[in-house]
Amino acid sequence: MTVTGEAVKEMRQQRGWSTYDLAREIGCNQSTVWRIENGGVITPVMERVLHQFIRKSQTMAKRVDRARKMKLYRRVHG
């Protein structure tokens, strides 16, 4: 799967992060994140880092969803 700037931006925004927050999380500078999100070239190393970030984001989203479902279940079933 090829990482696109659009996918990176979407994941970042879903978390409510700024480009600075994402840059700090993945270990690069803010201008690199901006360049990637706006169609810049993604190096192979950065692509691997971004894949890890996306997988981590997806895992966290599943956990949050599962927790919300459990909370709703408990509320309904006492």
ABEGO torsion letter per residue (X at the ends): XBBBAAAAAAAAAAAGBBAAAAAAAAGBBAAAAAAAAAGBBBBAAAAAAAAAAAAAAAAAAAAAAAAAAAAAAAAAAX
